[in-house]
Amino acid sequence: MSNVFIAFQDNEDSRPIIEAILADNANAQANYPTGLVKIVAPDSLVIRRQTIESLIGRAFNLQQIQVNLVTLSGRIDEDDDQFSLSWTH
């Protein structure tokens, strides 16, 4: 089993994204090094547009996560509804 991770700047714009990731990924854990929020999960992690929209109360384009994205590790698979990281082939 390998971990995937994604890290964001620790700011107001990132908070609903982080909250949505933790809500949709029961095995994910957030770490808070200075100025960052790094979310680590075993095998895979998913970011769902619908979850973010329900938290912020408006439409959200998943490409907006890249504004505060610092780094990530894993194979990326994305469409208009979700952004996922995994190590599966």
Number of C-alpha atoms within 10 A of each C-alpha: 7 11 16 21 21 20 22 24 19 18 12 8 14 19 16 17 24 20 14 20 22 20 15 14 16 10 13 19 14 18 11 13 10 8 10 18 21 20 20 22 21 16 16 22 27 20 23 21 20 15 20 23 16 13 13 11 9 9 11 17 12 19 12 12 16 10 11 16 16 14 12 16 14 18 13 14 11 14 11 11 13 15 17 16 22 20 16 9 4
